[in-house]
Structures are given as C-alpha cells and as structure tokens.
Amino acid sequence: MSFAEGAALAALRQIDPETAHGIALKAVQYGLGPRPGPITSSRLAVTLAGMHLANPVGLAAGFDKNAQAIAPLSRAGFGFVEMGAATPRPQAGNPRPRLFRLTEDKAAINRFGFNNDGADAIAARLAKRSPGIPVGLNLGANKDSADRAADFAAVLTRCGAHVDFATVNVSSPNTERLRDLQGPEALAALLEGVMRARAALDRPIPVFLKIAPDLSDTDLSDLAKVAQAARVDAIIATNTTLSREGLTSAHRGQAGGLSGAPLFDRSTRVLARLSALTDGAVPLIGVGGVGSADQAYAKIRAGATAVQLYTALVYGGLSLVSDIVRGLDLLLKRDGFSSVADAVGTGRNDWL
C-alpha cells in the first residue's frame, strides 16, 4: 500500500462508513487508485462456468451496487467483478445508519436492505460498458414485492443481455424472510423461473447461486441437491452471517449481516462441506473473510475454483487486490501446482 492510499484510508475511517464508501466509490470512478489491469500468469488463469478468467480473484457484490465504476474496477487487478444487488424497481433500503465498521475485528455489519437504483438504470449503465474482464450482476427482490421469486427472473430478463453471469441472491439477511427462499421447494421454484428467463435471452449466461453461511448440514445438503437439479453453473459460498461469535468491537450488537475476517472460518467450513456434497460437479466460489493471499489459497484448497472479496478492501485498499493475486501465484508455484485447477479441493479435509 502506498503512503497516499494509506493516508486516504485513514481519513475515510474517521467519517461515517456509508459516506466513506460513497467517497471511495467516487474516487474509483474518477480513476484514483491502482489500475494494473487484470493480473495473470499461466498458473493463475482459470475457467469458471465457461468464462475465461485472467485470475481467480473477483470483486463481490455490494461495493458497486449500481454499476457506476465498472471500467476502473475492471482494471484494478481482479479476474472478474460482480455488480449489484439489483431489484426490479428502485429501492431506498433500510434507514440509516445501516453500515458499521468493526475495526478491532477487521469486519463490518450492514443492513442495507438491497438499496439500489433499480434494474432499468443499472441495465443502462451495463449496456455502455466496454469489453474486458467478465462482469456479473447480483439479482435481488424488492422488499414490498408480491412475488419475490419472480423478481429475480425479472431482473435477469432486463439486465441479462449486458452481463457475463448473474447471481441469485436469496441469502441476504437484511430483507425480511428472504432467506426463506433457500428452502428446497421455494428455491426449486425460484430457480426454475430464473432458468426460464435465462433460456429466453439471446445469449444465455451462467447463473450462480449465493448461499448463507448459517445453514445446518441438512439444509446445506438439501440446497446442494436443488442447485444441482436446477443445473446452476456455480455456487457462491457464502454471504454474510448473523453470528457474532468472538467479536470485540462496540458495534458487535448491531443488527445485520457480518462480513470480514471473523467470517473466514465459518464460510470456509461451509465451502468445504459443499465441495464434499457436490464432489466437483458444481464449481464453487469462496467468499467470506478473504484478506490475504494465504486466505484466498485456503479457499481454493477447500474447494473453490475462484474467490471474491469486498470488506477487506475497507482496511487494505484496492492495492490489496494486486497483493493477493501475486501472492497466490507464488503460493501455487511454491507448492508445485501448475494451475489453480490443480489446487482446487486439495485441502478440503482440513475443514471437514
């Protein structure tokens, strides 16, 4: 991290976190921050659901909800980026304050509630993007929708032509009863509608499913079966957690989803169990607490074909992306792996 980036991060941490996030996003839009382009090597290149990635490190949904900084984020070193979540209609989300830094824990708690500009505005921005690394969109549902399951298909219908993949997000804890859609029958019906919407696109794209880290083993097994039956192209494990185990920050009691360093072990255990349940039949994307090359590598060895991060950027800045990608390349080389694919799942038993 450069001195300038460190000073900027320190200054941002002195103000309200949601305001700081808005400033950081504007800075990225105006070209501030590192722009090394997609970092790659023969070891780092990976294929995920038919998409060719320069490296397996992606940006998780939530940083750029409204697809306002696609071009600069695509040059920040990532192998792929995910925008959103988007809902059919614009939505204000939950009242502020709704984002809290847990600095002592290198974590964050948010209860945004799918605040976004709506599918029409987001689709218009996505349509203007230049070719580059794969760009995906996280699909959500309006809080007051009469048919939340149908909302996911509606966003895909509106935006699918302009992205390279889409993620069904039924695992956010910040929209009341949204996680109920992870139940086997509800999820199967929802995915059926999404897959119909995908089939109607001129260019069908991969569909991913993002799950919660708080599922029981039985629930996880049921979900894996539904996902495989629906032929989803990958599963993202995991979203934020409702657990507050081991936290020390004064904000630990705030309602919402916890992300960042404390989520790493929990999300990686879920990832490993999912890898064992699917036995490589469905590619997995590891998310939750990734803040170093070692942690990205651990996710891959637990069963992930690719990883995503977001909260770690609050504490490490965008230069962290380059550090993780280059560090991952060195770890693969150290252990004699000629590719990411060769390392996937080799440490799964450590987490079971």
N, C-alpha and C positions, 0 to 999 in steps of 0.2 A: 504494500500500500504506500502510495506517495504521501509526502507531507501535506500537500494540498488536499488530497482525498481524506486523510485522517482529520485534518482541521475542519473540513466540511461536515464530516460525520459527527464530530464532537459538537459542532454548532447545532446541527439538526436535532441532536439528542437533548438539547436544552429547551425545545419547544414541544407543543402538543404533538403527539405522534402522528395523528391523521393529517395535520397541517404539514408536518415534516415530510410525510410520504408524498403529498401533493407537490411540494417544492422539489423533492428528489426526482419525481417523475417529469416535472417541467425541465429540470436541468438535463435529464437524459434526452428529452425531446429536442433541446437546443444544442445537442452534440457534446455536452460536457461529460467527462468520464472516459474510461479506456475503451478503445474501439479496435481491438486486434483482429477482428474478423473471426470467422469460425476456425478454431484451432483444431488441427488434425494431425494424424500420423497413420501409418499402416496398422498400428495396434489399436488406435482409438476409433477408427471408422467402424460403424455398426449399422446393421439393417434392423429396423423396428417396424413391424407390421407393413413391410414392403417399402418403407421410407428409408432412404439412404442418409444417414447422419454423419457429419464430419467427426463428431464425438458424442458420447452418450450422456452429456450433462445438459439438462434443459432448465428453463425457467418455468416454475409452477404458476398456475393461475392465481390471480389476486393482485399481483404487482401492477399490471396494466389492464385493469378491468375493461376499459373502454377502447382498447386498441389504438391508443394515441401515440405510442412510441415504438411501433413495430420495427422500423428501419434501424434506428440506433441500437435497440436491444438485439437485433439480429446480428449486429457487428460487435457485440460485447464479449464474444468468445463461446457462446452457447452453441450446442449442436441442434437445438430446436427450442421453440418458445411457445407458451400457451397463454392466450388472452382470456378475458372474462373473469367471472361468470356473466353470461348474458341471459336476460329473460325476455319474453316476447314484448312486453311493454316496459317503458322506463319505470324505475323504481327507486325511491329515496332511501330505502333501507331503514335500519333501526335508528333511534335517536342517538345523538352524540352526548357524551363521549362513548365510543364504541371500539376503540383500539387502545391497548395498554402495553407499554414496554415493561418487561420483567428483566431489567438489565443484569441483576445479580445472577439470574438463571439463563441468560442469553436466549430469551424466549419472548413471545408475545401472546396476548389474548385478544381475539377480536370477536365482535358480534355485529358485523356489518349488516348482515341480512340481505345479501345479493343486491346492494346498491349499484346501479348501472344506468347507462343512457338508453337501453333498450335495443332490441335486435336490429331495427331499421338503421339507427345511427351507427351501430357497430359494423353492420354489413357494409355500409357506405365507405367506412374507413378501410375495412379489409379489402374491398374491391380495388382500392387505389394502390395497394402495396406492390412493390417491385419484386421480381423473382429473387429468391435467396434460400435461406435455411427453412425447413418445414415450420409452418405456423399453424397452431391449433386453436380451437375455441372451446371453452368450458361452458356447457349448457346448463341453465338453471330454470327455475319456475317462479312465477310471480306469487307473492305471499297470499294475495286475495283471489287467486285463480280458482275457478270452479272445477277445473280438471288439471291438476298439476302435472300428471303424467303426460298429458297431451302437449303441455308447454315445451317439453324437451324436443319433441318432434317438430314443433312449430319453429323453434329457434334454428334447428338444423335445416329445415326447409328454406328459411330465409337467408341463412348465412353459409350453408354448406358449400356453395359454389366457389367461395372465396377463401377457403381454408384447406389445409392438408390433412387434418384429423379433427375429430370432435370428441369431447369427453362428457359422458353422462354423470352429472354430479348429484347423487342422491345422498351424499354423506356429510353435507354441511350441517353443523349443529345449530345454526343461527336462524333457520326458518322453521317455525313450529311444525312438528310432525313430519318434516321432510324425510328424516331417516326411516320413517315407517315404510317408505318406498323400497327399502332394502329387503323387506320380507319376500320370500320366494314367489308367491303368487303375484303380488303387486309389481315386483321387479320384472318378472317374466312378461307381464302385460305391457309395462312401460317400454322394455327393450324391443318388444315386437313392434310397437308403434314407431320407435326410433329407426329400426331397421327398414320398415316400410318407407319412411321418409328418405332414408339413405338410398334405397333402391330407385327412387324417383329422381334422384339427382342425375344430371348429365354425366358427372364424373363421381361415381361412388367413392367415398373416402373411408379410411379406417375409423372405427368407433371404439373408444375406450370407456371403461367403467371405473369410477373413482369411489373407493370404499372407505369406511370409517375404521379407526384403529381399536374401537371399543366393542367389537363383535365377539361373541362367545365362539368356542371351537365349533359347536353345532351350527351356529348361524353362518360362520365362515365356510363351512363345508357345503351348506345349502346354497349359499351365494355362488360359490365356485361352480356348482353343478348348473345353476341357472345361467351363469355367464357363458359357460361352455355350450350349453344347449342353444343359447341365442347367437352363438358364434361372434362374440365380441372379439375385437382384434388385439386388445391388451387390457390388463387391469392395473390401475394405479393404486398402490398401497403405501401411504394412506393419507387421508385428510387429517384435520386437527382432532384433538382428543378433549374429552370432558374431564379426564383425570387431572388431579392436582398433586399427585404423589411427588414428594421430595422438593417442592418449591420453597423458596425462601423470600421472594420478593413481597413487598407490601401489597401488590396488586393481585396476589395469587387467588384471592377470593372473588375476583370479578367473573361474571357470567360470560360464557362464550367458548370458543374453541382455542385450545392451547397449541401453539406451534413453536418450533425451535428446538434447541438442544435437548430439553427433557423428553421430547417425543422420540428420540432416536431409537432407544432400546425397544420400546413398545411397538413402534411401527416396523422395525426390522424383524421382530419376532413374528408379527402378522405376515410380513412378506415371506419369511422362510416357511411358515405353515402353508401359505397359499402356494408356494412353489412345490411343496411336497404333495399337496392335494391335486394340483393340476399336472404335475410331473412333466413340466416343459411344454404342455400342449397349448398354453396361452402365454405370450410374452408378458412380463411384469415390469412395471416402472416403480422404482423405490423412491418414496418421498417421506420426509419427516426427520428433521434434525441434521440434515447434511450440511456440514460447515467446514469440511476439510477433505483433502484427497483420500485420507485413510477411511473416512466415513463413507464416501462415495464408493470406494473399493469394497468396503464391508457389505454395502447394499448389493453390489454386483455379485459378490461371492455368496450372498444369502439367496440369490435367485433372480436379481433384477437385470434386465437387458439394458436398461437406461435408468437414470436418476433425475430428480428435479429438486430445486431449492428455491427458497424465497426469503424466509425470516433471517437466515444467516447474512444476507446482504445488508440488513439493517445495522449489523455490527461489524461486518467486514468490507462493505462497499462492493462495487462492481468489479474491482480488481481481483476479488476473491474467485471469480469465475475462472480467470486465467490460471490462478494458483492451483485450483482444484483440478482442472483439465490437465495441465502439465504435470502435476504431481501424480495423477492417476496413470499417465503414460509411463512414468518412472517406476511406479509400483508394479505395473504389468510386466515391464521389462525385467525388474528385479526378480520376479517370481517365475520368469521363463514363459509367460503367456504371449503368444504371437498376436492375439486379438482379444477384445472384450468378450466375444462369444466363447472363447476357450475358458474364461474365468467364471462365467455365469454358473452359480449354484455350487461351486467347489467348496464353499464354507458353510453350506446350508445347515448341516448337522450341528454346527456350533450354536445355532439359535433355536433348535427344536427341544 
